[in-house]
Amino acid sequence: FQMNFCSKTKRRKLNTSSSSTEGRMSSTSALLKGPGSTRFSDRWPEMQPVVLKLLKQEHVTRDEWQNLFWDVHSVCSWDEKASVKIHKALEQEILAFIQEAQKRVLQHKEESALLKAYIAEWTKYFTQCDYLPKPFQAMEMEGTNNKPKKRNQEGNRVQLLMLHSWNSSIFSNVRDRLLSAAMKFLYAERSGEAFDSQLVIGVRESFVNLSTEVTNKLRIYQEHFEKAYIESSREFYTVHAPAYLTENGVQNYMRYADQKLREEERRAQRYLESRKGCNSVTLLMDAVVQVLVKDPNTTIVAECPKLITANEVEKLSLMFGLMDRIPGGVEPMLADLESYIVQNGLDDMKACADIITTDSEKYVEELLTLFNRFSRLVREAFHDDPRYLTARDKAYKQVVNDTSVFKLDLPSTRAKSGLGIKTHPESKCPELLANYCDMLLRKTPLSKKLTSEEIEAKLKDVLLVLKYVQNKDVFMRYHKTHLTRRLILETSADSEKEENMVEWLRDVGMPAEYVNKLARMFQDIKVSEDLNGDFKEINRGSQVADMVNIKVLNAGAWSRSSERVPVSLPTELEDFIPEVEEFYKKKHNGRKLYWHHIMSNGVIVFQNAVGKYELEVTTFQMAVVFAWNQRPEDKVSFESLRLATELPDPELRRTLWSLVAFPKIKRQVLLCEPPVKGPKDFTEGTLFSINQEFGLMRGGKLQKRGKINLIGRLQLTTEKTKEEDNEGIVALRVLRTQEAIVKIMKMRKRMTNAALQTELVEILKNMFIPPKKMIKEQIEWLIEHKYMQRDADNLNMFIYLA
């Protein structure tokens, strides 16, 4: 019918000219006949057969179709009440037609047959709801003489009549049976039985298309079909889900729930309305998730710790997918993951504590092994979900900063005096990370066996762990100490890697001030090389000038201890120092040089009956050995050496011990009487002498020539300044905290205590996390010194004082 009608309509449009002519002639005839011939009672007998043909989808000729348009138009034009008459007549014909259709539908008792019959009748009828109203468009105009005042805003009147008539008669009679049959078919499908899905789809479409409301065209569908569908789904799983959980256990139930949720989503997209603005699928999934996941979620999540421990990534992924469907569902899983990482990480660290506490390489490798293992778990089980990555980071940070394996004791602060005697423990991780960096960047067996790419990869791993270190200022201090040692002793394995490391530290968020000082250190070394070249050029021919290499270091960048250790240098060097100072003053007027002999080193030639050797020594070792330069056979007491070298007692003991018991050689440079177990056992009467049998052993054979490094790890600080270093870390933290508080208050002017603490931690977190006690003490100090004050009306509010 549709195809025939369309073709006829098209032909009618093509013959517009002739039709218009015929129309004008007919209009003239009508006018000549007068209004009497356009009365409803005269025209309806001609219109009724065509209406019935359209309702029954019988063949309608072109003339019949066009005449129906003209008859309706003529009647509505001459009779003001024609619309009401036509409406009433149409209602009678439509109701009669629907009653016949209802008889055909209700003669079927079996549900499947009933659905098929209803859908067939509805489909044909709904098709006519588009075509039958077309000839009756004139009824939509309120007014006469084809001059419409206003078009009906509630939709096509004939179409609304057809839908309302169907709704009030056949649909209201069979609606409940239709819903019941459709839900039974859905139950059968959920139980694994096959049926014709078009039956349910057809029912759904009739509910969707029947609404006559302009504002809510889905009202009938939502109130009946959608509601029944959701309720039947909820009832089905309320019965089946708990039974499956009890019989098969949690792990099998998770697969069942996941499978059913996927099935229900596909089923909902097939059977429920999914047009824009309709949320039927979402409502259905919410209801099913409530039954399948939310109700038993406590039981499901209780299995999480076991699965994490067993590394059951597939099952964890399944659990994550289910729990993520309900609000707050993943929170218990995040807590379990954090707990596992902390416990497992600390257990592994404690298990190999004997090794990692003495070997920074093993320590860093263990940390990286843990990080990679936990990251793989998060990636495979939770698909790198940001919430689980955050949980991993939080827990791993706790492992890295733990103090149960080993710790670094730093002095605690006091509000007024700044430093106290008590100590508080911190993780030794930043110190060990700095040591490991030193092993990679210095000429060591480790750095020699690795390629440049491998060293770079390991340095990047160190930076990865460093990201989780809370007290990065400790790393900065130790890293700078190691860098100082490498630059002074010229033991860097790769100068390019050294400079790259500085930039990498900048990239990971290290404070710019610290990184700039490291860069300045490299600059000082390069400037010193040029300075040495100029000095040797001026003192060409001087044997001492050729042997000496001067390093002039900027105190602000290198910032070593202010303590200068006195020592009596060999005469050649003592006489050489004024020449260097004079030369430097000519180059840089106004600068003052301070000699740090504790940071200096050199090479001396040692010759005895066994052979001739070059010894790399510190300045202090050189001063001690030179005491025997004029009298190699003598025995010299500890007291005499102290007078000769002018070294402080702790430094002299440490230096003598390095020459009496250097761990890497079998034949020591010095002998002592009586033998002692440590440097503290030296007395004023202890006698020292040159070992005349000193020699270099290689492969069990005595070598007559060779070079021996007695410096080891160059001691850049005295024993006293080790304590100063730790105190310096805390003192710098105090200053940083004060500086940050003043900076914040200067910008904010007024601020509550809680907001100030939050912003303070945010500013300082890249260096260290200030304890609440320290924050409180420094706030009190700043108030006392008039940098800020408390609000008189609110003691929790601080006010900046300009």
FENCORDA-V591599 format. One record per residue. N is the residue number from 1. RES is the residue in three letters. PHI is phi in radians with two decimals (none if undefined). Layout:
# FENCORDA-V591599
N_RES_PHI, N_RES_PHI
This chain:
# FENCORDA-V591599
1_PHE_none, 2_GLN_-1.08, 3_MET_-1.16, 4_ASN_-1.08, 5_PHE_-1.14, 6_CYS_-1.09, 7_SER_-1.15, 8_LYS_-1.16, 9_THR_-1.11, 10_LYS_-1.11, 11_ARG_-1.15, 12_ARG_-1.12, 13_LYS_-1.22, 14_LEU_-1.17, 15_ASN_-1.81, 16_THR_-1.08, 17_SER_-1.08, 18_SER_-1.16, 19_SER_-1.11, 20_SER_-1.09, 21_THR_-1.09, 22_GLU_-1.05, 23_GLY_-1.10, 24_ARG_-1.14, 25_MET_-1.11, 26_SER_-1.13, 27_SER_-1.07, 28_THR_-1.08, 29_SER_-1.08, 30_ALA_-1.13, 31_LEU_-1.16, 32_LEU_-1.14, 33_LYS_-1.26, 34_GLY_1.59, 35_PRO_-1.17, 36_GLY_-1.05, 37_SER_-1.39, 38_THR_-1.85, 39_ARG_-1.28, 40_PHE_-1.01, 41_SER_-1.09, 42_ASP_-1.37, 43_ARG_-1.58, 44_TRP_-1.02, 45_PRO_-1.01, 46_GLU_-1.41, 47_MET_-1.40, 48_GLN_-1.03, 49_PRO_-1.05, 50_VAL_-1.18, 51_VAL_-1.05, 52_LEU_-1.11, 53_LYS_-1.03, 54_LEU_-1.13, 55_LEU_-1.09, 56_LYS_-1.53, 57_GLN_1.04, 58_GLU_-1.60, 59_HIS_-1.17, 60_VAL_-2.08, 61_THR_-1.32, 62_ARG_-1.12, 63_ASP_-1.12, 64_GLU_-1.08, 65_TRP_-1.10, 66_GLN_-1.23, 67_ASN_-1.14, 68_LEU_-1.11, 69_PHE_-1.02, 70_TRP_-1.21, 71_ASP_-1.12, 72_VAL_-1.10, 73_HIS_-1.11, 74_SER_-1.13, 75_VAL_-1.11, 76_CYS_-1.19, 77_SER_-1.30, 78_TRP_-1.74, 79_ASP_-2.18, 80_GLU_-1.15, 81_LYS_-1.66, 82_ALA_-1.08, 83_SER_-1.05, 84_VAL_-1.16, 85_LYS_-1.16, 86_ILE_-1.11, 87_HIS_-1.04, 88_LYS_-1.15, 89_ALA_-1.13, 90_LEU_-1.09, 91_GLU_-1.05, 92_GLN_-1.11, 93_GLU_-1.15, 94_ILE_-1.17, 95_LEU_-1.11, 96_ALA_-1.10, 97_PHE_-1.10, 98_ILE_-1.14, 99_GLN_-1.08, 100_GLU_-1.11, 101_ALA_-1.12, 102_GLN_-1.11, 103_LYS_-1.07, 104_ARG_-1.14, 105_VAL_-1.30, 106_LEU_-1.28, 107_GLN_-1.24, 108_HIS_-1.63, 109_LYS_-1.64, 110_GLU_-1.26, 111_GLU_-1.09, 112_SER_-1.12, 113_ALA_-1.15, 114_LEU_-1.04, 115_LEU_-1.08, 116_LYS_-1.07, 117_ALA_-1.13, 118_TYR_-1.08, 119_ILE_-1.11, 120_ALA_-1.13, 121_GLU_-1.15, 122_TRP_-1.13, 123_THR_-1.07, 124_LYS_-1.14, 125_TYR_-1.13, 126_PHE_-1.16, 127_THR_-1.10, 128_GLN_-1.24, 129_CYS_-1.14, 130_ASP_-1.54, 131_TYR_-1.60, 132_LEU_-1.04, 133_PRO_-1.18, 134_LYS_-1.05, 135_PRO_-1.17, 136_PHE_-1.76, 137_GLN_-1.09, 138_ALA_-1.10, 139_MET_-1.22, 140_GLU_-1.33, 141_MET_-1.56, 142_GLU_-1.69, 143_GLY_2.40, 144_THR_-2.34, 145_ASN_0.96, 146_ASN_1.02, 147_LYS_-1.99, 148_PRO_-1.22, 149_LYS_-1.51, 150_LYS_-2.77, 151_ARG_-1.51, 152_ASN_-1.02, 153_GLN_-1.49, 154_GLU_-1.64, 155_GLY_1.86, 156_ASN_-1.16, 157_ARG_-1.15, 158_VAL_-1.21, 159_GLN_-1.13, 160_LEU_-1.09, 161_LEU_-1.08, 162_MET_-1.13, 163_LEU_-1.19, 164_HIS_-1.14, 165_SER_-1.11, 166_TRP_-1.11, 167_ASN_-1.14, 168_SER_-1.37, 169_SER_-1.92, 170_ILE_-1.12, 171_PHE_-1.17, 172_SER_-1.12, 173_ASN_-1.39, 174_VAL_-1.92, 175_ARG_-0.98, 176_ASP_-1.12, 177_ARG_-1.15, 178_LEU_-1.10, 179_LEU_-1.09, 180_SER_-1.05, 181_ALA_-1.14, 182_ALA_-1.09, 183_MET_-1.18, 184_LYS_-1.16, 185_PHE_-1.12, 186_LEU_-1.13, 187_TYR_-1.08, 188_ALA_-1.12, 189_GLU_-1.14, 190_ARG_-1.14, 191_SER_-1.51, 192_GLY_1.73, 193_GLU_-1.59, 194_ALA_-1.70, 195_PHE_-2.76, 196_ASP_-1.39, 197_SER_-1.14, 198_GLN_-1.14, 199_LEU_-1.14, 200_VAL_-1.20, 201_ILE_-1.09, 202_GLY_-1.10, 203_VAL_-1.08, 204_ARG_-0.99, 205_GLU_-1.12, 206_SER_-1.18, 207_PHE_-1.16, 208_VAL_-1.20, 209_ASN_-1.54, 210_LEU_-1.43, 211_SER_-1.14, 212_THR_-1.83, 213_GLU_-1.42, 214_VAL_-1.31, 215_THR_-1.32, 216_ASN_-2.43, 217_LYS_-1.32, 218_LEU_-1.87, 219_ARG_-1.03, 220_ILE_-1.08, 221_TYR_-1.07, 222_GLN_-1.21, 223_GLU_-1.27, 224_HIS_-2.07, 225_PHE_-1.18, 226_GLU_-1.04, 227_LYS_-1.06, 228_ALA_-1.14, 229_TYR_-1.09, 230_ILE_-1.14, 231_GLU_-1.15, 232_SER_-1.15, 233_SER_-1.13, 234_ARG_-1.10, 235_GLU_-1.11, 236_PHE_-1.06, 237_TYR_-1.38, 238_THR_-1.10, 239_VAL_-1.47, 240_HIS_-1.43, 241_ALA_-1.13, 242_PRO_-1.04, 243_ALA_-1.10, 244_TYR_-1.14, 245_LEU_-1.10, 246_THR_-1.15, 247_GLU_-1.36, 248_ASN_-1.99, 249_GLY_1.50, 250_VAL_-1.13, 251_GLN_-1.12, 252_ASN_-1.24, 253_TYR_-1.11, 254_MET_-1.06, 255_ARG_-1.13, 256_TYR_-1.04, 257_ALA_-1.10, 258_ASP_-1.11, 259_GLN_-1.12, 260_LYS_-1.16, 261_LEU_-1.12, 262_ARG_-1.14, 263_GLU_-1.08, 264_GLU_-1.14, 265_GLU_-1.17, 266_ARG_-1.14, 267_ARG_-1.13, 268_ALA_-1.13, 269_GLN_-1.16, 270_ARG_-1.50, 271_TYR_-1.81, 272_LEU_-1.78, 273_GLU_-1.23, 274_SER_-2.22, 275_ARG_-1.14, 276_LYS_-1.05, 277_GLY_1.61, 278_CYS_-1.82, 279_ASN_-1.92, 280_SER_-1.05, 281_VAL_-1.10, 282_THR_-1.10, 283_LEU_-1.10, 284_LEU_-1.10, 285_MET_-1.14, 286_ASP_-1.08, 287_ALA_-1.16, 288_VAL_-1.22, 289_VAL_-1.08, 290_GLN_-0.98, 291_VAL_-1.37, 292_LEU_-1.39, 293_VAL_-2.09, 294_LYS_-1.16, 295_ASP_-1.06, 296_PRO_-1.68, 297_ASN_-1.12, 298_THR_-1.10, 299_THR_-1.14, 300_ILE_-1.17, 301_VAL_-1.16, 302_ALA_-1.04, 303_GLU_-1.45, 304_CYS_-1.04, 305_PRO_-0.99, 306_LYS_-1.11, 307_LEU_-1.17, 308_ILE_-1.13, 309_THR_-1.07, 310_ALA_-1.45, 311_ASN_1.01, 312_GLU_-1.45, 313_VAL_-1.14, 314_GLU_-1.15, 315_LYS_-1.24, 316_LEU_-1.12, 317_SER_-1.08, 318_LEU_-1.13, 319_MET_-1.09, 320_PHE_-1.04, 321_GLY_-1.05, 322_LEU_-1.32, 323_MET_-1.17, 324_ASP_-1.27, 325_ARG_-1.43, 326_ILE_-2.04, 327_PRO_-1.05, 328_GLY_1.25, 329_GLY_-1.16, 330_VAL_-1.52, 331_GLU_-1.00, 332_PRO_-1.08, 333_MET_-1.17, 334_LEU_-1.09, 335_ALA_-1.11, 336_ASP_-1.13, 337_LEU_-1.12, 338_GLU_-1.04, 339_SER_-1.05, 340_TYR_-1.12, 341_ILE_-1.10, 342_VAL_-1.11, 343_GLN_-1.15, 344_ASN_-1.13, 345_GLY_-1.11, 346_LEU_-1.18, 347_ASP_-1.07, 348_ASP_-1.13, 349_MET_-1.13, 350_LYS_-1.22, 351_ALA_-1.12, 352_CYS_-1.99, 353_ALA_-1.07, 354_ASP_-1.05, 355_ILE_-1.49, 356_ILE_-1.26, 357_THR_-1.28, 358_THR_-1.94, 359_ASP_-2.26, 360_SER_-1.13, 361_GLU_-1.11, 362_LYS_-1.12, 363_TYR_-1.10, 364_VAL_-1.15, 365_GLU_-1.11, 366_GLU_-1.15, 367_LEU_-1.08, 368_LEU_-1.19, 369_THR_-1.06, 370_LEU_-1.10, 371_PHE_-1.07, 372_ASN_-1.15, 373_ARG_-1.16, 374_PHE_-1.19, 375_SER_-1.16, 376_ARG_-1.12, 377_LEU_-1.07, 378_VAL_-1.15, 379_ARG_-1.20, 380_GLU_-1.38, 381_ALA_-1.58, 382_PHE_-2.13, 383_HIS_0.98, 384_ASP_0.95, 385_ASP_-1.06, 386_PRO_-0.94, 387_ARG_-1.16, 388_TYR_-1.34, 389_LEU_-1.12, 390_THR_-1.12, 391_ALA_-1.11, 392_ARG_-1.06, 393_ASP_-1.08, 394_LYS_-1.10, 395_ALA_-1.23, 396_TYR_-1.14, 397_LYS_-1.07, 398_GLN_-1.15, 399_VAL_-1.15, 400_VAL_-1.09, 401_ASN_-1.68, 402_ASP_-1.20, 403_THR_-1.98, 404_SER_-1.34, 405_VAL_-1.44, 406_PHE_-2.70, 407_LYS_-2.54, 408_LEU_-2.01, 409_ASP_-1.57, 410_LEU_-1.92, 411_PRO_-1.09, 412_SER_-1.52, 413_THR_-1.71, 414_ARG_-2.22, 415_ALA_-1.01, 416_LYS_-1.67, 417_SER_-1.46, 418_GLY_1.61, 419_LEU_-2.16, 420_GLY_-2.19, 421_ILE_-1.56, 422_LYS_-1.10, 423_THR_-2.10, 424_HIS_-2.21, 425_PRO_-1.32, 426_GLU_-2.35, 427_SER_-1.10, 428_LYS_-1.54, 429_CYS_-0.95, 430_PRO_-1.06, 431_GLU_-1.16, 432_LEU_-1.23, 433_LEU_-1.11, 434_ALA_-1.12, 435_ASN_-1.10, 436_TYR_-1.17, 437_CYS_-1.01, 438_ASP_-1.08, 439_MET_-1.12, 440_LEU_-1.38, 441_LEU_-1.61, 442_ARG_-1.65, 443_LYS_-1.28, 444_THR_-2.31, 445_PRO_-0.95, 446_LEU_-1.15, 447_SER_-1.21, 448_LYS_-1.28, 449_LYS_-1.55, 450_LEU_-1.78, 451_THR_-1.37, 452_SER_-1.05, 453_GLU_-1.18, 454_GLU_-1.18, 455_ILE_-1.09, 456_GLU_-1.09, 457_ALA_-1.11, 458_LYS_-1.21, 459_LEU_-1.14, 460_LYS_-1.13, 461_ASP_-1.11, 462_VAL_-1.05, 463_LEU_-1.13, 464_LEU_-1.10, 465_VAL_-1.17, 466_LEU_-1.03, 467_LYS_-1.01, 468_TYR_-1.66, 469_VAL_-1.35, 470_GLN_-1.33, 471_ASN_-1.73, 472_LYS_-1.21, 473_ASP_-1.13, 474_VAL_-1.18, 475_PHE_-1.05, 476_MET_-0.99, 477_ARG_-1.15, 478_TYR_-1.22, 479_HIS_-1.09, 480_LYS_-1.17, 481_THR_-1.08, 482_HIS_-1.15, 483_LEU_-1.10, 484_THR_-1.01, 485_ARG_-1.10, 486_ARG_-1.15, 487_LEU_-1.23, 488_ILE_-1.25, 489_LEU_-1.47, 490_GLU_0.97, 491_THR_-1.93, 492_SER_-1.17, 493_ALA_-1.29, 494_ASP_-2.70, 495_SER_-1.11, 496_GLU_-1.15, 497_LYS_-1.12, 498_GLU_-1.03, 499_GLU_-1.24, 500_ASN_-1.10, 501_MET_-1.06, 502_VAL_-1.06, 503_GLU_-1.20, 504_TRP_-1.14, 505_LEU_-1.12, 506_ARG_-1.12, 507_ASP_-1.15, 508_VAL_-1.52, 509_GLY_1.68, 510_MET_-1.13, 511_PRO_-0.97, 512_ALA_-1.05, 513_GLU_-1.07, 514_TYR_-1.17, 515_VAL_-1.13, 516_ASN_-1.12, 517_LYS_-1.16, 518_LEU_-1.10, 519_ALA_-1.09, 520_ARG_-1.14, 521_MET_-1.10, 522_PHE_-1.12, 523_GLN_-1.12, 524_ASP_-1.09, 525_ILE_-1.12, 526_LYS_-1.18, 527_VAL_-1.13, 528_SER_-1.10, 529_GLU_-1.08, 530_ASP_-1.14, 531_LEU_-1.10, 532_ASN_-1.10, 533_GLY_-1.08, 534_ASP_-1.15, 535_PHE_-1.13, 536_LYS_-1.23, 537_GLU_-1.17, 538_ILE_-1.20, 539_ASN_-1.77, 540_ARG_-1.06, 541_GLY_1.72, 542_SER_-1.40, 543_GLN_-1.13, 544_VAL_-1.18, 545_ALA_-1.05, 546_ASP_-1.21, 547_MET_-1.52, 548_VAL_-1.70, 549_ASN_-2.14, 550_ILE_-1.67, 551_LYS_-2.13, 552_VAL_-1.74, 553_LEU_-1.95, 554_ASN_-1.31, 555_ALA_-1.06, 556_GLY_-1.15, 557_ALA_-1.44, 558_TRP_-1.49, 559_SER_0.68, 560_ARG_-1.40, 561_SER_-1.05, 562_SER_-1.29, 563_GLU_-1.28, 564_ARG_-1.86, 565_VAL_-1.50, 566_PRO_-1.26, 567_VAL_-2.72, 568_SER_-1.59, 569_LEU_-1.42, 570_PRO_-0.98, 571_THR_-0.96, 572_GLU_-1.06, 573_LEU_-1.34, 574_GLU_-1.01, 575_ASP_-1.27, 576_PHE_-1.43, 577_ILE_-1.02, 578_PRO_-1.02, 579_GLU_-1.11, 580_VAL_-1.13, 581_GLU_-1.08, 582_GLU_-1.13, 583_PHE_-1.06, 584_TYR_-1.20, 585_LYS_-1.11, 586_LYS_-1.16, 587_LYS_-1.35, 588_HIS_-2.32, 589_ASN_-1.25, 590_GLY_1.72, 591_ARG_-1.61, 592_LYS_-2.11, 593_LEU_-1.68, 594_TYR_-2.07, 595_TRP_-1.53, 596_HIS_-1.87, 597_HIS_-1.22, 598_ILE_-1.14, 599_MET_-1.73, 600_SER_-1.73, 601_ASN_-2.72, 602_GLY_-2.88, 603_VAL_-2.15, 604_ILE_-2.09, 605_VAL_-1.70, 606_PHE_-1.95, 607_GLN_-2.28, 608_ASN_-2.49, 609_ALA_-1.17, 610_VAL_-1.32, 611_GLY_3.08, 612_LYS_-2.14, 613_TYR_-2.31, 614_GLU_-1.77, 615_LEU_-1.93, 616_GLU_-1.51, 617_VAL_-2.35, 618_THR_-1.38, 619_THR_-1.05, 620_PHE_-1.15, 621_GLN_-1.09, 622_MET_-1.09, 623_ALA_-1.08, 624_VAL_-1.19, 625_VAL_-1.12, 626_PHE_-1.16, 627_ALA_-1.13, 628_TRP_-1.77, 629_ASN_-1.05, 630_GLN_-1.68, 631_ARG_-2.48, 632_PRO_-1.15, 633_GLU_-1.64, 634_ASP_-1.32, 635_LYS_-1.84, 636_VAL_-2.07, 637_SER_-1.36, 638_PHE_-1.03, 639_GLU_-1.10, 640_SER_-1.13, 641_LEU_-1.15, 642_ARG_-1.14, 643_LEU_-1.23, 644_ALA_-1.28, 645_THR_-1.61, 646_GLU_1.12, 647_LEU_-1.36, 648_PRO_-1.08, 649_ASP_-0.94, 650_PRO_-1.06, 651_GLU_-1.19, 652_LEU_-1.14, 653_ARG_-1.07, 654_ARG_-1.13, 655_THR_-1.18, 656_LEU_-1.09, 657_TRP_-1.14, 658_SER_-1.18, 659_LEU_-1.66, 660_VAL_-1.57, 661_ALA_-2.44, 662_PHE_-1.24, 663_PRO_-1.18, 664_LYS_-1.66, 665_ILE_-2.23, 666_LYS_-1.49, 667_ARG_-1.79, 668_GLN_-1.43, 669_VAL_-1.25, 670_LEU_-2.05, 671_LEU_-2.03, 672_CYS_-2.28, 673_GLU_-2.26, 674_PRO_-1.31, 675_PRO_-1.07, 676_VAL_-2.24, 677_LYS_-1.65, 678_GLY_-2.89, 679_PRO_-1.10, 680_LYS_-1.27, 681_ASP_-1.49, 682_PHE_-1.13, 683_THR_-2.04, 684_GLU_-1.10, 685_GLY_-1.59, 686_THR_-1.08, 687_LEU_-1.79, 688_PHE_-2.13, 689_SER_-2.58, 690_ILE_-1.29, 691_ASN_-1.35, 692_GLN_-1.22, 693_GLU_-1.77, 694_PHE_-1.00, 695_GLY_-2.90, 696_LEU_-1.74, 697_MET_-1.82, 698_ARG_-2.39, 699_GLY_1.10, 700_GLY_1.41, 701_LYS_-1.96, 702_LEU_-1.39, 703_GLN_-1.68, 704_LYS_-1.48, 705_ARG_-2.40, 706_GLY_2.86, 707_LYS_-2.18, 708_ILE_-2.16, 709_ASN_-1.68, 710_LEU_-1.75, 711_ILE_-1.29, 712_GLY_1.08, 713_ARG_-1.58, 714_LEU_-0.92, 715_GLN_-1.36, 716_LEU_-1.55, 717_THR_-2.33, 718_THR_-1.41, 719_GLU_-1.04, 720_LYS_-1.14, 721_THR_-1.36, 722_LYS_-1.12, 723_GLU_-1.14, 724_GLU_-1.07, 725_ASP_-1.05, 726_ASN_-1.14, 727_GLU_-1.17, 728_GLY_-1.10, 729_ILE_-1.07, 730_VAL_-1.21, 731_ALA_-1.06, 732_LEU_-1.16, 733_ARG_-1.12, 734_VAL_-1.05, 735_LEU_-1.14, 736_ARG_-1.08, 737_THR_-1.14, 738_GLN_-1.07, 739_GLU_-1.06, 740_ALA_-1.17, 741_ILE_-1.10, 742_VAL_-1.09, 743_LYS_-1.07, 744_ILE_-1.15, 745_MET_-1.16, 746_LYS_-1.12, 747_MET_-1.43, 748_ARG_-1.52, 749_LYS_1.25, 750_ARG_-2.27, 751_MET_-2.81, 752_THR_-1.36, 753_ASN_-1.06, 754_ALA_-1.11, 755_ALA_-1.14, 756_LEU_-1.12, 757_GLN_-1.14, 758_THR_-1.10, 759_GLU_-1.20, 760_LEU_-1.12, 761_VAL_-1.08, 762_GLU_-1.09, 763_ILE_-1.27, 764_LEU_-1.62, 765_LYS_-1.10, 766_ASN_-1.34, 767_MET_-1.96, 768_PHE_-2.88, 769_ILE_-1.75, 770_PRO_-1.21, 771_PRO_-1.15, 772_LYS_-1.05, 773_LYS_-1.09, 774_MET_-1.11, 775_ILE_-1.04, 776_LYS_-1.08, 777_GLU_-1.10, 778_GLN_-1.29, 779_ILE_-1.10, 780_GLU_-1.09, 781_TRP_-1.10, 782_LEU_-1.18, 783_ILE_-1.14, 784_GLU_-1.09, 785_HIS_-1.71, 786_LYS_1.15, 787_TYR_-1.50, 788_MET_-2.72, 789_GLN_-2.60, 790_ARG_-1.51, 791_ASP_-1.20, 792_ALA_-1.10, 793_ASP_-1.58, 794_ASN_-2.49, 795_LEU_-1.16, 796_ASN_-1.48, 797_MET_-1.86, 798_PHE_-1.86, 799_ILE_-2.16, 800_TYR_-1.34, 801_LEU_-1.89, 802_ALA_-1.18
